[in-house]
Amino acid sequence: MSDAKINFDMYPPQDVNDKYVSGRHYYTMGKRSEAAPAGASLYFECVSPQFKGSKEHPMRIYGNFTHGKATAQNTLEHFAENMTIIHAASLAVAKKLQCENNGGLPEKAVLTPRS
């Protein structure tokens, strides 16, 4: 059996950069989105009435989905599934937080590779 986890946190601006790690697939959603055999992550910004001053300084939110190595697969289909899961969770968080324009996240996962 494999444990799956979804976590959300805030991130500093330097976490969104142009550094790429071999073995991961990068997508165009959010400020940064990437998938690996055992999970995916998505970074987005939120301007919301729930966060004072967020119009000037948006809340930076990082979502991370992980699952055990027993269920990890190194296929494009699996990367897409991982990305779809973290997108759905991130979109739900953006809606709950009343982020303008859902934090820039589309209603359905867009799996366009970042070039």
One Martini backbone bead per residue (centre of mass of N, CA, C, O) as a GRO file, in nm:
protein
  115
    1MET     BB    1   0.099   0.034   0.017
    2SER     BB    2   0.023   0.382  -0.047
    3ASP     BB    3   0.098   0.706   0.029
    4ALA     BB    4  -0.098   0.997   0.007
    5LYS     BB    5  -0.023   1.356  -0.049
    6ILE     BB    6  -0.144   1.689   0.040
    7ASN     BB    7   0.014   2.011   0.019
    8PHE     BB    8   0.026   2.343   0.170
    9ASP     BB    9   0.203   2.653   0.097
   10MET     BB   10   0.437   2.886   0.116
   11TYR     BB   11   0.642   3.096  -0.106
   12PRO     BB   12   0.922   3.208  -0.232
   13PRO     BB   13   1.020   3.366  -0.518
   14GLN     BB   14   1.284   3.181  -0.571
   15ASP     BB   15   1.119   2.910  -0.637
   16VAL     BB   16   1.065   3.066  -0.907
   17ASN     BB   17   1.237   2.927  -1.176
   18ASP     BB   18   1.475   2.805  -1.440
   19LYS     BB   19   1.508   2.538  -1.299
   20TYR     BB   20   1.591   2.204  -1.407
   21VAL     BB   21   1.499   1.865  -1.363
   22SER     BB   22   1.572   1.565  -1.419
   23GLY     BB   23   1.270   1.369  -1.469
   24ARG     BB   24   1.093   1.612  -1.527
   25HIS     BB   25   0.779   1.778  -1.585
   26TYR     BB   26   0.677   2.075  -1.751
   27TYR     BB   27   0.435   2.336  -1.713
   28THR     BB   28   0.205   2.623  -1.771
   29MET     BB   29   0.086   2.628  -1.504
   30GLY     BB   30   0.100   2.884  -1.344
   31LYS     BB   31   0.412   2.970  -1.226
   32ARG     BB   32   0.452   2.653  -1.156
   33SER     BB   33   0.492   2.319  -1.308
   34GLU     BB   34   0.533   1.971  -1.189
   35ALA     BB   35   0.640   1.633  -1.274
   36ALA     BB   36   0.665   1.303  -1.133
   37PRO     BB   37   0.654   0.976  -1.051
   38ALA     BB   38   0.569   1.075  -0.721
   39GLY     BB   39   0.440   1.356  -0.845
   40ALA     BB   40   0.342   1.710  -0.775
   41SER     BB   41   0.356   2.070  -0.864
   42LEU     BB   42   0.207   2.400  -0.766
   43TYR     BB   43   0.223   2.744  -0.852
   44PHE     BB   44   0.055   3.032  -0.699
   45GLU     BB   45  -0.144   3.331  -0.701
   46CYS     BB   46  -0.320   3.541  -0.443
   47VAL     BB   47  -0.604   3.747  -0.471
   48SER     BB   48  -0.769   3.849  -0.162
   49PRO     BB   49  -0.988   3.946   0.089
   50GLN     BB   50  -0.836   3.749   0.301
   51PHE     BB   51  -0.570   3.928   0.209
   52LYS     BB   52  -0.403   4.169   0.322
   53GLY     BB   53  -0.232   4.322   0.051
   54SER     BB   54  -0.259   4.132  -0.214
   55LYS     BB   55  -0.255   4.339  -0.444
   56GLU     BB   56   0.054   4.404  -0.393
   57HIS     BB   57   0.091   4.104  -0.235
   58PRO     BB   58   0.067   3.810  -0.322
   59MET     BB   59  -0.017   3.504  -0.245
   60ARG     BB   60   0.201   3.231  -0.215
   61ILE     BB   61   0.125   2.908  -0.356
   62TYR     BB   62   0.195   2.562  -0.261
   63GLY     BB   63   0.150   2.253  -0.427
   64ASN     BB   64   0.167   1.901  -0.305
   65PHE     BB   65   0.208   1.578  -0.456
   66THR     BB   66   0.229   1.248  -0.305
   67HIS     BB   67   0.371   0.918  -0.359
   68GLY     BB   68   0.474   0.620  -0.361
   69LYS     BB   69   0.699   0.413  -0.521
   70ALA     BB   70   0.495   0.179  -0.582
   71THR     BB   71   0.322   0.397  -0.784
   72ALA     BB   72   0.545   0.473  -0.961
   73GLN     BB   73   0.580   0.631  -1.291
   74ASN     BB   74   0.768   0.667  -1.613
   75THR     BB   75   0.517   0.839  -1.756
   76LEU     BB   76   0.324   1.063  -1.919
   77GLU     BB   77   0.053   0.971  -1.799
   78HIS     BB   78   0.140   0.989  -1.501
   79PHE     BB   79   0.218   1.284  -1.496
   80ALA     BB   80  -0.065   1.383  -1.574
   81GLU     BB   81  -0.210   1.268  -1.327
   82ASN     BB   82  -0.053   1.422  -1.113
   83MET     BB   83  -0.125   1.706  -1.224
   84THR     BB   84  -0.433   1.678  -1.201
   85ILE     BB   85  -0.445   1.652  -0.895
   86ILE     BB   86  -0.304   1.923  -0.813
   87HIS     BB   87  -0.495   2.103  -0.966
   88ALA     BB   88  -0.761   2.035  -0.823
   89ALA     BB   89  -0.664   2.118  -0.541
   90SER     BB   90  -0.576   2.410  -0.611
   91LEU     BB   91  -0.848   2.509  -0.715
   92ALA     BB   92  -1.000   2.465  -0.450
   93VAL     BB   93  -0.830   2.663  -0.287
   94ALA     BB   94  -0.874   2.916  -0.459
   95LYS     BB   95  -1.181   2.920  -0.414
   96LYS     BB   96  -1.184   2.926  -0.101
   97LEU     BB   97  -0.996   3.201  -0.105
   98GLN     BB   98  -1.095   3.395  -0.337
   99CYS     BB   99  -0.938   3.407  -0.592
  100GLU     BB  100  -0.856   3.573  -0.841
  101ASN     BB  101  -0.896   3.389  -1.111
  102ASN     BB  102  -0.804   3.131  -0.956
  103GLY     BB  103  -0.492   3.207  -0.962
  104GLY     BB  104  -0.474   3.133  -1.285
  105LEU     BB  105  -0.648   2.882  -1.298
  106PRO     BB  106  -0.787   2.646  -1.461
  107GLU     BB  107  -1.060   2.438  -1.468
  108LYS     BB  108  -0.867   2.268  -1.641
  109ALA     BB  109  -0.617   2.087  -1.710
  110VAL     BB  110  -0.305   2.197  -1.850
  111LEU     BB  111  -0.069   1.991  -2.053
  112THR     BB  112   0.149   2.197  -2.134
  113PRO     BB  113   0.456   2.216  -2.222
  114ARG     BB  114   0.748   2.345  -2.121
  115SER     BB  115   1.015   2.501  -2.319
   0.00000   0.00000   0.00000
